[in-house]
Every structure is written in structure tokens, then in C-alpha cells.
């Protein structure tokens, strides 16, 4: 079964890379650039088809990339004087050898095209990845919906169990604006205006975000305890309702173990009813491992614990909200990239191609819904990565074209070629290092 998810991960990556290269292709066709080949994958060709205009479409053996090859991408374009001299030499050669047939290509090299057109063609891949991310974001929102916080336990009198929180200080809870992110905007002790829905009625209440000195536990997943958690009274087992258990957990004290982790100090022993009507002890650790209870961190908090209820946008809402959702994902990606320089992003948080495929396969096996999220997330990731001014990537090539636009003089093509070649080897080395690192950690 694992191999199927690995193949699925490869397919996802190849779709995204093909979309990227197709962006270059479409932009090139619009501006009438000469294209030699559009390839899905690298290595030996397993399928090849040549169009009447000479363009080659191919599928190659290694599904780890692709390319759209333009005529003379790295070719140095001669200046007008050199071109005139070359034409005169060609005429002289033709006179000396009248029997020789002169065959000349009518294709225009990539670098002979106006710089602004080249800039758009180079940007085409990033643009297509971004738009593909928007489209797949809409699909994801349509299918997966978004989580609305529902209060499971509260230390606040104004907020009750079962309340659905829909906004904080006028900021609506969205797929791209979860409650945790909104609360993080307000540091220290402060009063927030919470908009909630209780029994179908919308209410607005003031709540103080205050500092809690001691951590406490709350019920995170009531579905596992509503009917099968018990306490023992003499020889009798008494079922505990979800609501009663929540209150018991809130009232319990906590302590730290030798690793600094918090654990509740339970005053009673809990039991689980088995299928054969026998009872077995349901330990605190098992409650934590199963996600039935969770620990609230110390610090400033609303003093509420919640779980999420899934709600769905309408079709047209999804199309509109895909844009802010997409920018939200881009913000997260850029934050992770910035963390490389600040130290917030660790080496273990990064990965090469093999690690990416393995991660996609692992999470897809856990929850197929994640597959829908991977499309926009990876598509935006590919767009952002390719626009970075790193040699061998589109971003660096665009920098060279911008320099040409500003100075009216291109950088020496050989020098540019060397820079991109070195950049490519550095990138390949980095990808290999990250994959090997993850293999041995």
C-alpha cells in the first residue's frame, strides 16, 4: 500500500511541475517564441512526438522534473556589426562553392527576443503555479470546509460550553484566519470582544485574555468518552458523561514529570468498557495518547478550551475565499523561509525531493483529505521557490533580464551560463544533503 502513496506523491509533484513548465510554454506561444521541446520528466525518452512545426513533446523516464526548451536559450546573440560581417562571409563562401547548398535555420534564438517578452515568458511558470494554487485552494475549501471553534470547557462566565465562536474583535474565523492566529495578535492582558452563537442566537461578549499561572487539562475529543468511560464505586462501574468528565478534568491539579511534561493528578481511576462487557483501567497516559484530553499551556489565555466543528462555504464563496486562503499559505511559506535566517526553521524542517515525496506519501496515507491541501500548498511553494533570485531558477534568470532592461546591455551569456550551472550543482548538492540528513536522523 505504501508504494501506491509514493506513486501518488510522484504524480502530484509531476502535475505541479508540468503546470509550471506549461506556463512557460503558453507564454512562449503567445509571443511566438520558437520552442524545441516540451518534456515531462528527465532522462531517456519513453514517448516522443514531433509536431509539424518541429516542436517535440516527450515523456521521459525519470519523473522528477521537466522542461520547456526554447531555441538558443543560452546562445550569445551577435551585435549588428558582427551579424553583418557573418552575412558577408556567408555570401563569399557561397560564391567560392557554388555547388554547396546553404541551409539556414529561420528560428529566432531566445535571447534575440525583446527583453520584456523574455521576462514575461520566464514569469509564466510562477504565474501558472500561483493560479493553479488558487484553483486548487477553491476545490479544497469546497470539499474540506473550515473549522469553527466550539467551546468544550470554559473558565469564563460569559462563555459557555457549546458556544460557537465566530469572530474576535470583528475578525471572522476563516480557513485562512483561525482563532489561534487571531488571538496571537493580542499579547498581554487585554479585553477582547468575542462574537459567538449560542442556541442559534448570535451574541457579543467581552472576555479578558488573562495570564494563567498553572496549566490545566481539558477534554479535546469527547467522541471517545461519551459512552464508555467509567469510575468504580465498590463493585459497581458508573458511567461518566462527557460533561461531567470535562468538569472533573478542569478541577484536577497538575504536576510535572522528570521531562518537564504536565500530567494531571487524578483523584480517581477511570475504566473503559470492553466489547465482552469487562472493564479495564483507562490510564491518564492513554487518555493523553488518544487525544481525549490535552494540556493547556500556561501563559495568557482566554481560559477556554475548544474543539473544531467543520462548516462549508458555498461554491462562489470558495472562489472568492481561495484568494485570501492562498495568500495565507504564501505567508506561512515565506515565514518558514525567513526562519532559515533567524533560526526559527531548523534543518529537520527542510527536505529534498525524496523527503518531500516520502512526506506526501505518509500524510496521504493518514488522511486522504490532506491530498487536496497538498496541491495548493505545494503549488504556492513551487511558485515562491522559483521566483527567488537563486542561480539556475527562474528568479535569477529574471534578474539578468531586468538588468538588461535597465542597462540596455545583456550580461555575457557565457558568464550567466556559468553562474546558473554552479547554482544548479549547489542546489542539487543541497537537495542531496537534506535527503541524506533525513535518512539518518
TIZA-785039 format. One record per residue (C-alpha): x, y, z. Coordinates in nm, 4 decimals, padded with zeros to 6 digits. Layout:
N
[pt [X Y Z]] ...
//
This chain:
441
[pt [00.0000 00.0000 00.0000]] [pt [00.2921 00.2341 00.0793]] [pt [00.4166 00.2118 -00.2802]] [pt [00.0786 00.3362 -00.4055]] [pt [00.1060 00.6501 -00.1931]] [pt [00.4633 00.7033 -00.3139]] [pt [00.3396 00.6820 -00.6737]] [pt [00.0608 00.9245 -00.5827]] [pt [00.3180 01.1651 -00.4373]] [pt [00.5222 01.1430 -00.7577]] [pt [00.2102 01.2110 -00.9616]] [pt [00.1287 01.5208 -00.7535]] [pt [00.4800 01.6598 -00.7993]] [pt [00.4786 01.5883 -01.1722]] [pt [00.1410 01.7606 -01.2145]] [pt [00.2740 02.0714 -01.0395]] [pt [00.5984 02.0740 -01.2389]] [pt [00.4083 02.0207 -01.5642]] [pt [00.1803 02.3145 -01.4776]] [pt [00.4917 02.5261 -01.4172]] [pt [00.6541 02.4350 -01.7493]] [pt [00.3224 02.4739 -01.9295]] [pt [00.3176 02.8341 -01.8045]] [pt [00.6473 02.8964 -01.9846]] [pt [00.5129 02.7177 -02.2923]] [pt [00.1878 02.9172 -02.3160]] [pt [00.3664 03.2488 -02.2649]] [pt [00.6211 03.1476 -02.5305]] [pt [00.3467 03.0581 -02.7788]] [pt [00.1673 03.3883 -02.7164]] [pt [00.4819 03.5829 -02.8075]] [pt [00.5718 03.3440 -03.0917]] [pt [00.8937 03.2130 -02.9385]] [pt [01.0479 02.9120 -03.1079]] [pt [01.0182 02.6069 -02.8817]] [pt [01.2270 02.2966 -02.9424]] [pt [01.0821 02.0589 -02.6856]] [pt [00.8298 02.0317 -02.4038]] [pt [00.9272 01.7463 -02.1758]] [pt [00.7646 01.5811 -01.8755]] [pt [01.0454 01.4208 -01.6770]] [pt [01.4183 01.3836 -01.7397]] [pt [01.6397 01.1128 -01.8822]] [pt [01.5745 00.8793 -02.1779]] [pt [01.2528 00.9424 -02.3696]] [pt [00.9863 00.6736 -02.3353]] [pt [00.7468 00.8648 -02.5607]] [pt [00.8221 01.1298 -02.8194]] [pt [00.6044 01.3069 -03.0738]] [pt [00.7155 01.5766 -03.3186]] [pt [00.4650 01.8360 -03.4363]] [pt [00.4599 01.9782 -03.7897]] [pt [00.6312 02.2975 -03.6715]] [pt [00.9233 02.0943 -03.5331]] [pt [00.8253 02.1108 -03.1662]] [pt [00.8855 01.7904 -02.9753]] [pt [00.6609 01.6657 -02.6963]] [pt [00.8210 01.3961 -02.4827]] [pt [00.7678 01.1914 -02.1684]] [pt [01.0949 01.0808 -02.0098]] [pt [01.1917 00.8023 -01.7747]] [pt [01.2764 00.9999 -01.4573]] [pt [00.9589 01.1612 -01.3129]] [pt [01.1464 01.4195 -01.1097]] [pt [01.1134 01.7316 -01.3197]] [pt [01.0518 01.8622 -01.6693]] [pt [01.1425 02.1441 -01.9019]] [pt [01.0321 02.3683 -02.1856]] [pt [01.3354 02.4127 -02.4127]] [pt [01.3409 02.7327 -02.6170]] [pt [01.5579 02.7795 -02.9222]] [pt [01.9037 02.9119 -02.8272]] [pt [01.8289 02.9848 -02.4597]] [pt [02.1965 03.0295 -02.3704]] [pt [02.3116 03.1417 -02.7136]] [pt [02.5039 03.4660 -02.7442]] [pt [02.3244 03.6977 -02.9880]] [pt [02.5748 03.8809 -03.2139]] [pt [02.5584 04.2589 -03.2388]] [pt [02.4666 04.4231 -03.5674]] [pt [02.8280 04.4685 -03.6902]] [pt [02.9147 04.1055 -03.6155]] [pt [02.5941 03.9918 -03.7861]] [pt [02.6770 04.1974 -04.0986]] [pt [03.0290 04.0509 -04.1110]] [pt [02.8879 03.7000 -04.0760]] [pt [02.6411 03.7643 -04.3605]] [pt [02.9217 03.8928 -04.5861]] [pt [03.1349 03.5887 -04.5052]] [pt [02.8436 03.3602 -04.5861]] [pt [02.7993 03.5274 -04.9245]] [pt [03.1715 03.4934 -05.0012]] [pt [03.1685 03.1287 -04.9019]] [pt [02.8697 03.0714 -05.1261]] [pt [03.0483 03.2274 -05.4283]] [pt [03.3567 03.0115 -05.3808]] [pt [03.1455 02.6968 -05.3545]] [pt [02.8558 02.7376 -05.5991]] [pt [02.7587 02.3689 -05.5782]] [pt [02.7103 02.3766 -05.1993]] [pt [02.3534 02.4076 -05.0735]] [pt [02.3224 02.6672 -04.7982]] [pt [02.0691 02.5559 -04.5335]] [pt [01.9799 02.8221 -04.2798]] [pt [01.7512 02.7994 -03.9784]] [pt [01.4707 03.0501 -03.9602]] [pt [01.4308 03.0023 -03.5850]] [pt [01.4995 03.3003 -03.3617]] [pt [01.7142 03.2365 -03.0522]] [pt [01.5503 03.3035 -02.7154]] [pt [01.7919 03.5845 -02.6328]] [pt [01.7206 03.7665 -02.9585]] [pt [01.3654 03.8326 -02.8410]] [pt [01.2854 04.1648 -02.6679]] [pt [01.3789 04.1591 -02.3000]] [pt [01.0281 04.2407 -02.1775]] [pt [00.8884 03.9412 -02.3639]] [pt [01.1544 03.7140 -02.2162]] [pt [01.0696 03.8452 -01.8715]] [pt [00.7026 03.7528 -01.9154]] [pt [00.7911 03.4074 -02.0515]] [pt [01.0212 03.3416 -01.7554]] [pt [00.7486 03.4590 -01.5156]] [pt [00.4907 03.2355 -01.6846]] [pt [00.5814 02.9285 -01.4789]] [pt [00.5474 03.1103 -01.1471]] [pt [00.2189 03.2672 -01.2586]] [pt [00.0685 02.9328 -01.3628]] [pt [00.1732 02.7716 -01.0343]] [pt [00.0138 03.0560 -00.8399]] [pt [-00.3124 03.0400 -01.0359]] [pt [-00.3168 02.6608 -01.0062]] [pt [-00.2772 02.7122 -00.6316]] [pt [-00.5805 02.9435 -00.6298]] [pt [-00.7925 02.6964 -00.8264]] [pt [-00.6958 02.4000 -00.6069]] [pt [-00.7499 02.6160 -00.2958]] [pt [-01.1099 02.6700 -00.4054]] [pt [-01.1532 02.2954 -00.4563]] [pt [-01.0012 02.2220 -00.1156]] [pt [-01.2257 02.4751 00.0612]] [pt [-01.5291 02.3389 -00.1194]] [pt [-01.4618 01.9814 -00.0070]] [pt [-01.2866 02.0186 00.3291]] [pt [-01.4598 02.3258 00.4636]] [pt [-01.3150 02.5092 00.7626]] [pt [-01.3061 02.4646 01.1371]] [pt [-01.5237 02.6736 01.3684]] [pt [-01.4243 02.6672 01.7389]] [pt [-01.6854 02.5140 01.9688]] [pt [-01.6231 02.5607 02.3405]] [pt [-01.5596 02.2348 02.5278]] [pt [-01.4785 02.3903 02.8646]] [pt [-01.4618 02.7461 02.9956]] [pt [-01.3368 02.9337 03.2984]] [pt [-01.5151 03.2455 03.1702]] [pt [-01.8663 03.3184 03.2895]] [pt [-01.9549 03.4947 02.9645]] [pt [-01.8651 03.1927 02.7517]] [pt [-02.0403 02.8601 02.7991]] [pt [-01.9807 02.5056 02.6872]] [pt [-02.1242 02.4538 02.3390]] [pt [-02.0820 02.8173 02.2302]] [pt [-01.9612 02.8537 01.8725]] [pt [-01.7022 03.1324 01.8355]] [pt [-01.7369 03.3090 01.5002]] [pt [-01.5322 03.6274 01.5450]] [pt [-01.2838 03.8073 01.7707]] [pt [-01.2776 04.1888 01.7732]] [pt [-01.4746 04.1818 01.4498]] [pt [-01.2298 03.9441 01.2758]] [pt [-01.4232 03.6486 01.1398]] [pt [-01.2946 03.2951 01.1924]] [pt [-01.1982 03.1626 00.8490]] [pt [-00.9912 02.8826 00.6978]] [pt [-00.7168 03.1406 00.6498]] [pt [-00.7821 03.3177 00.9805]] [pt [-00.8138 03.0552 01.2584]] [pt [-00.8848 03.1500 01.6178]] [pt [-00.5302 03.0749 01.7346]] [pt [-00.3802 03.3157 01.4784]] [pt [-00.6219 03.5939 01.5731]] [pt [-00.5568 03.5534 01.9460]] [pt [-00.1811 03.5604 01.8834]] [pt [-00.2185 03.9180 01.7554]] [pt [-00.3125 04.0355 02.1043]] [pt [-00.0366 03.9990 02.3624]] [pt [-00.0593 04.0551 02.7345]] [pt [-00.3701 04.1008 02.9421]] [pt [-00.6397 04.2615 02.7321]] [pt [-01.0150 04.2603 02.6834]] [pt [-01.1436 04.1095 02.3615]] [pt [-01.4867 04.1244 02.2066]] [pt [-01.5997 03.7704 02.1260]] [pt [-01.8841 03.7080 01.8830]] [pt [-02.0441 03.3689 01.9412]] [pt [-02.3520 03.1684 01.8508]] [pt [-02.5448 03.0094 02.1372]] [pt [-02.8577 02.8066 02.0690]] [pt [-02.8916 02.9705 01.7278]] [pt [-02.8620 03.3235 01.8670]] [pt [-02.5639 03.5478 01.7959]] [pt [-02.4158 03.7221 02.0987]] [pt [-02.1253 03.9598 02.1543]] [pt [-01.9489 03.9378 02.4899]] [pt [-01.6352 04.0975 02.6404]] [pt [-01.3730 03.8475 02.7586]] [pt [-01.0431 03.9158 02.9345]] [pt [-00.7349 03.7468 02.7984]] [pt [-00.5520 03.6862 03.1244]] [pt [-00.2432 03.5041 03.2440]] [pt [-00.2937 03.1547 03.3802]] [pt [-00.0088 03.0592 03.6099]] [pt [-00.0747 02.6838 03.6121]] [pt [-00.1535 02.4578 03.3212]] [pt [-00.4706 02.2534 03.3291]] [pt [-00.6291 01.9752 03.1282]] [pt [-00.9360 01.9774 02.9119]] [pt [-01.1351 01.7336 02.7031]] [pt [-01.0191 01.7586 02.3425]] [pt [-01.2193 01.4758 02.1867]] [pt [-01.5476 01.3881 02.3517]] [pt [-01.6467 01.1235 02.0945]] [pt [-01.4331 00.8612 02.2714]] [pt [-01.5727 00.9136 02.6178]] [pt [-01.9423 00.9871 02.5808]] [pt [-02.0496 00.6273 02.6366]] [pt [-01.7553 00.4193 02.7525]] [pt [-01.5714 00.5901 03.0380]] [pt [-01.6472 00.4782 03.3916]] [pt [-01.5424 00.5128 03.7551]] [pt [-01.5696 00.2340 04.0102]] [pt [-01.7828 00.2593 04.3225]] [pt [-01.7440 -00.0547 04.5285]] [pt [-01.8141 -00.3353 04.2852]] [pt [-02.0216 -00.1157 04.0569]] [pt [-01.8988 00.0726 03.7490]] [pt [-02.0622 00.4100 03.6995]] [pt [-02.0607 00.5719 03.3562]] [pt [-01.9234 00.9248 03.3365]] [pt [-02.0863 01.1669 03.0945]] [pt [-01.8688 01.3810 02.8722]] [pt [-01.9821 01.6955 03.0523]] [pt [-01.9062 01.5542 03.3986]] [pt [-01.5684 01.4284 03.2849]] [pt [-01.4805 01.7698 03.1426]] [pt [-01.5545 01.9289 03.4772]] [pt [-01.3540 01.6658 03.6619]] [pt [-01.0512 01.7288 03.4414]] [pt [-01.0783 02.1049 03.4885]] [pt [-01.0895 02.0620 03.8654]] [pt [-00.7885 01.8298 03.8815]] [pt [-00.4447 01.9611 03.9767]] [pt [-00.1384 01.9106 03.7576]] [pt [00.2243 01.8245 03.8120]] [pt [00.5417 01.7917 03.6059]] [pt [00.7347 01.4730 03.5447]] [pt [01.1132 01.4486 03.5115]] [pt [01.0919 01.5515 03.1444]] [pt [00.9043 01.8684 03.2294]] [pt [00.5754 01.7430 03.0854]] [pt [00.2478 01.8184 03.2584]] [pt [00.0282 01.5363 03.3850]] [pt [-00.2988 01.5536 03.5737]] [pt [-00.3012 01.4181 03.9254]] [pt [-00.6242 01.2210 03.9075]] [pt [-00.8183 01.1649 04.2247]] [pt [-00.9991 00.8685 04.0732]] [pt [-00.9204 00.5744 03.8475]] [pt [-01.1075 00.5575 03.5182]] [pt [-01.2141 00.2470 03.3327]] [pt [-01.3121 00.1571 02.9785]] [pt [-01.5819 -00.0948 02.8958]] [pt [-01.4628 -00.3691 02.6617]] [pt [-01.6663 -00.5468 02.3961]] [pt [-01.7138 -00.8503 02.6225]] [pt [-01.8600 -00.6250 02.8951]] [pt [-01.5479 -00.6460 03.1090]] [pt [-01.3697 -00.3347 03.2346]] [pt [-01.0048 -00.2372 03.2043]] [pt [-00.8207 00.0585 03.3519]] [pt [-00.8008 00.3549 03.1192]] [pt [-00.4888 00.5348 03.2327]] [pt [-00.4133 00.9051 03.2199]] [pt [-00.1323 00.8406 02.9739]] [pt [-00.3699 00.6571 02.7420]] [pt [-00.6153 00.9437 02.7635]] [pt [-00.3372 01.1772 02.6552]] [pt [-00.2026 00.9446 02.3835]] [pt [-00.5506 00.9001 02.2342]] [pt [-00.6052 01.2742 02.2279]] [pt [-00.9037 01.2516 02.4616]] [pt [-00.7516 01.5068 02.6943]] [pt [-00.4906 01.7701 02.6258]] [pt [-00.2898 02.0173 02.8266]] [pt [-00.3463 02.3902 02.8124]] [pt [-00.0194 02.5809 02.8106]] [pt [00.0487 02.8350 03.0783]] [pt [00.0554 03.1983 02.9812]] [pt [-00.2015 03.4470 02.8565]] [pt [-00.5217 03.2764 02.7577]] [pt [-00.8960 03.3258 02.7215]] [pt [-00.9410 03.0453 02.9720]] [pt [-01.1420 02.8379 02.7275]] [pt [-01.0815 02.5068 02.5574]] [pt [-01.2432 02.4171 02.2295]] [pt [-01.2681 02.1646 01.9505]] [pt [-01.3455 02.2471 01.5888]] [pt [-01.6695 02.1830 01.4041]] [pt [-01.6455 02.1672 01.0251]] [pt [-01.8565 02.4072 00.8205]] [pt [-01.8610 02.4582 00.4443]] [pt [-01.8524 02.7607 00.2176]] [pt [-02.0810 02.7937 -00.0808]] [pt [-01.9457 02.7475 -00.4340]] [pt [-01.8983 03.1173 -00.5112]] [pt [-01.7668 03.1817 -00.1600]] [pt [-01.4954 02.9236 -00.2241]] [pt [-01.3903 03.1018 -00.5426]] [pt [-01.3618 03.4328 -00.3559]] [pt [-01.2048 03.2988 -00.0371]] [pt [-00.9479 03.0962 -00.2313]] [pt [-00.7527 03.4222 -00.2777]] [pt [-00.7068 03.5176 00.0900]] [pt [-00.6578 03.1478 00.1693]] [pt [-00.3832 03.1328 -00.0935]] [pt [-00.2127 03.4448 00.0440]] [pt [-00.2362 03.2906 00.3914]] [pt [-00.0473 02.9813 00.2694]] [pt [00.2117 03.2023 00.0964]] [pt [00.2576 03.3947 00.4219]] [pt [00.3239 03.0698 00.6084]] [pt [00.5738 02.9578 00.3419]] [pt [00.7554 03.2931 00.3446]] [pt [00.7640 03.2796 00.7245]] [pt [00.9313 02.9389 00.7081]] [pt [01.1838 03.0683 00.4524]] [pt [01.2600 03.3685 00.6711]] [pt [01.3038 03.1336 00.9633]] [pt [01.6063 02.9814 00.7885]] [pt [01.7937 03.3068 00.8516]] [pt [01.6552 03.3707 01.2008]] [pt [01.6990 03.0150 01.3223]] [pt [01.3261 02.9542 01.3673]] [pt [01.3309 02.6981 01.0836]] [pt [01.5560 02.4025 01.1621]] [pt [01.7337 02.1719 00.9185]] [pt [01.4925 01.8974 01.0202]] [pt [01.2067 02.1171 00.8910]] [pt [01.3579 02.1175 00.5408]] [pt [01.3737 01.8367 00.2880]] [pt [01.4841 01.7421 -00.0600]] [pt [01.2847 01.5753 -00.3341]] [pt [01.2917 01.2267 -00.1802]] [pt [01.1936 01.3631 00.1603]] [pt [00.9101 01.5603 00.0044]] [pt [00.7767 01.2533 -00.1747]] [pt [00.8046 01.0462 00.1436]] [pt [00.6253 01.3131 00.3471]] [pt [00.3446 01.3445 00.0926]] [pt [00.3028 00.9656 00.0877]] [pt [00.2978 00.9438 00.4688]] [pt [00.0397 01.2156 00.5237]] [pt [-00.1749 01.0996 00.2329]] [pt [-00.1950 00.7557 00.3922]] [pt [-00.3033 00.9084 00.7242]] [pt [-00.5749 01.1302 00.5808]] [pt [-00.6713 01.1359 00.2112]] [pt [-00.8175 01.4847 00.2619]] [pt [-00.4611 01.6101 00.3027]] [pt [-00.4047 01.5340 -00.0661]] [pt [-00.6404 01.8171 -00.1582]] [pt [-00.4485 02.0549 00.0670]] [pt [-00.1123 01.9454 -00.0730]] [pt [-00.2000 02.0698 -00.4220]] [pt [-00.2342 02.4402 -00.3304]] [pt [00.0362 02.4256 -00.0621]] [pt [00.2980 02.2687 -00.2915]] [pt [00.1901 02.4784 -00.5901]] [pt [00.2394 02.8047 -00.3967]] [pt [00.5633 02.6609 -00.2592]] [pt [00.6907 02.5929 -00.6104]] [pt [00.5889 02.9421 -00.7262]] [pt [00.7664 03.1158 -00.4373]] [pt [01.0779 02.8991 -00.4614]] [pt [01.1154 02.9575 -00.8353]] [pt [01.0853 03.3341 -00.8085]] [pt [01.3730 03.3542 -00.5603]] [pt [01.6887 03.5064 -00.7181]] [pt [01.8811 03.1805 -00.6874]] [pt [02.1050 03.0870 -00.9840]] [pt [01.9517 02.8207 -01.2107]] [pt [01.5978 02.9195 -01.1060]] [pt [01.3561 03.1448 -01.2943]] [pt [01.4022 03.4227 -01.0392]] [pt [01.7742 03.4574 -01.1132]] [pt [01.7151 03.4478 -01.4892]] [pt [01.4600 03.7245 -01.4464]] [pt [01.7171 03.9315 -01.2556]] [pt [01.9561 03.9075 -01.5513]] [pt [01.6800 04.0145 -01.7915]] [pt [01.5853 04.3060 -01.5640]] [pt [01.9500 04.4118 -01.5628]] [pt [01.9427 04.4077 -01.9421]] [pt [01.6251 04.6195 -01.9436]] [pt [01.7813 04.8762 -01.7116]] [pt [02.1316 04.8960 -01.8626]] [pt [02.0304 04.8201 -02.2234]] [pt [02.3168 04.5718 -02.2292]] [pt [02.2953 04.1985 -02.1535]] [pt [02.5341 04.0175 -01.9206]] [pt [02.7799 03.7981 -02.1093]] [pt [02.5880 03.4782 -02.1866]] [pt [02.8833 03.2576 -02.1003]] [pt [02.9212 03.4229 -01.7611]] [pt [02.5488 03.3908 -01.6976]] [pt [02.5631 03.0273 -01.8064]] [pt [02.8481 02.9540 -01.5634]] [pt [02.6550 03.1189 -01.2790]] [pt [02.3440 02.9101 -01.3478]] [pt [02.5497 02.5908 -01.3821]] [pt [02.7210 02.6468 -01.0475]] [pt [02.3860 02.7344 -00.8906]] [pt [02.2330 02.4144 -01.0256]] [pt [02.5087 02.1983 -00.8757]] [pt [02.4787 02.3790 -00.5414]] [pt [02.1011 02.3196 -00.5406]] [pt [02.1444 01.9518 -00.6290]] [pt [02.4048 01.9162 -00.3535]] [pt [02.1704 02.0828 -00.1027]] [pt [01.8795 01.8585 -00.2031]] [pt [02.1013 01.5507 -00.1691]] [pt [02.2311 01.6656 00.1711]] [pt [01.8796 01.7240 00.3066]] [pt [01.7584 01.3846 00.1862]] [pt [02.0602 01.2053 00.3362]] [pt [02.0181 01.4034 00.6587]] [pt [01.6572 01.2873 00.6937]] [pt [01.7617 00.9326 00.6112]] [pt [01.9965 00.9101 00.9089]] [pt [01.8285 01.1264 01.1755]] 
//
